[in-house]
Amino acid sequence: MTNPSGADLHWPEGGMAGIAMHELSLLESVREILENHALSQNFNKVTQVTLEIGKLSSVEPDALRFGFDVVMKDSLAENAELIISDIAGLGVCRQCGLQIEMETSHDPCPHCASPFVKIIQGAEMRIKDLIVI
């Protein structure tokens, strides 16, 4: 998360424990991917990272924003801007075959009420693009 002018950023009660461990682990993986790509593609600074996060992925965008600067400190992505874009949740009903939009991974089919819906989009998280120097 970038620090907007005048914003008072502080740790939640409990310090780092207030940030979901799942999201910190994901951010550490992002940092590792950036470092590996920097070696293979010959860049040494990342100024912007765009992540796509599926609505059904169980990833908390606010926790990613909060932990981004902490995890990227002293790395090639220190002070990089984080942009997060959503990926809509989509599924296909296994009973009637209808493709539906999903708000949660447990949404039933609105047409036939079947609880058996296969998620086809929205459970993923990926690095969409980078701006590098």
C-alpha positions in Angstrom: 0.0 0.0 0.0 1.3 3.4 -0.8 1.1 6.0 1.9 -1.3 8.7 0.8 -0.1 12.2 1.7 -1.0 12.8 5.4 -2.3 9.3 6.0 -1.4 7.8 9.4 -0.4 4.2 8.8 0.0 2.1 11.9 -0.1 -1.6 12.8 -3.4 -3.0 13.9 -3.6 -4.1 17.5 -1.4 -7.1 17.8 1.1 -5.9 15.3 1.9 -8.2 12.3 -0.5 -10.8 13.8 -3.3 -8.5 12.7 -2.4 -9.2 9.0 -3.7 -12.5 7.7 -0.8 -15.0 7.5 -2.3 -16.3 4.2 -1.9 -13.0 2.6 1.6 -12.5 3.9 2.6 -15.9 2.5 1.1 -14.9 -0.9 3.0 -11.6 -0.9 6.2 -13.4 -0.1 5.6 -15.7 -3.1 5.0 -12.6 -5.3 8.3 -11.1 -4.1 10.1 -14.4 -4.9 8.5 -14.4 -8.4 9.6 -10.8 -9.0 13.1 -11.6 -7.9 13.3 -14.7 -10.2 12.0 -12.7 -13.2 14.4 -9.9 -12.5 17.3 -12.3 -12.9 15.9 -14.0 -16.0 14.7 -10.8 -17.7 17.5 -8.4 -16.5 15.7 -5.7 -14.6 16.6 -4.3 -11.1 13.6 -2.3 -10.0 9.8 -2.8 -10.0 7.8 0.4 -9.8 4.3 -1.0 -10.1 2.7 -4.4 -9.5 -0.8 -5.3 -10.7 -2.4 -8.3 -9.2 -5.7 -9.9 -10.3 -7.6 -11.5 -7.5 -10.6 -13.7 -8.0 -13.7 -12.9 -6.0 -13.9 -16.5 -4.9 -10.2 -16.9 -4.0 -10.5 -16.3 -0.3 -7.8 -13.6 -0.6 -8.4 -10.4 1.3 -7.4 -7.4 -0.9 -7.2 -5.1 2.1 -4.8 -7.4 3.9 -2.6 -7.5 0.7 -2.6 -3.7 0.5 -1.7 -3.4 4.2 1.1 -6.0 4.0 2.6 -5.1 0.6 5.0 -2.4 1.8 6.2 -4.5 4.7 6.9 -7.6 2.6 8.5 -5.7 -0.3 10.8 -3.6 2.0 14.5 -4.1 1.0 13.6 -5.8 -2.2 13.5 -4.7 -5.8 9.9 -3.8 -5.3 10.4 -1.5 -2.4 8.2 1.6 -2.8 6.4 0.0 -5.7 2.7 0.8 -6.3 0.3 -2.0 -5.8 -2.8 -2.1 -8.0 -5.4 -4.8 -7.4 -8.1 -5.7 -10.0 -11.0 -8.1 -9.4 -11.8 -11.2 -11.3 -15.5 -11.9 -11.3 -16.7 -15.3 -10.0 -18.3 -17.5 -12.6 -19.6 -21.1 -12.4 -21.4 -23.7 -14.4 -24.3 -25.6 -12.9 -23.5 -29.4 -13.1 -27.3 -30.1 -13.2 -28.7 -27.7 -15.8 -25.5 -26.4 -17.5 -26.3 -22.8 -16.9 -23.3 -20.4 -16.6 -23.8 -18.2 -13.6 -22.2 -15.2 -11.8 -21.1 -16.2 -8.3 -20.6 -14.0 -5.2 -19.4 -16.9 -3.0 -18.0 -20.3 -3.8 -21.2 -21.9 -2.3 -23.8 -20.1 -4.4 -26.5 -22.5 -5.7 -27.7 -22.3 -9.3 -30.3 -19.5 -9.5 -32.2 -21.4 -12.3 -32.6 -24.9 -10.8 -31.3 -24.4 -7.2 -28.7 -27.1 -7.5 -25.9 -26.7 -5.0 -23.5 -28.4 -7.5 -21.9 -25.5 -9.3 -18.4 -25.9 -10.8 -16.3 -22.7 -10.4 -14.7 -21.8 -13.8 -13.4 -18.3 -12.9 -12.7 -16.3 -9.9 -10.7 -18.7 -7.6 -7.3 -17.5 -8.9 -4.8 -14.9 -8.0 -2.1 -13.8 -10.5 0.4 -11.2 -11.4 -1.2 -9.4 -14.3 1.6 -7.0 -15.1 4.7 -5.1 -13.8 6.3 -1.8 -14.6 10.1 -2.3 -14.3 13.3 -0.4 -14.8 
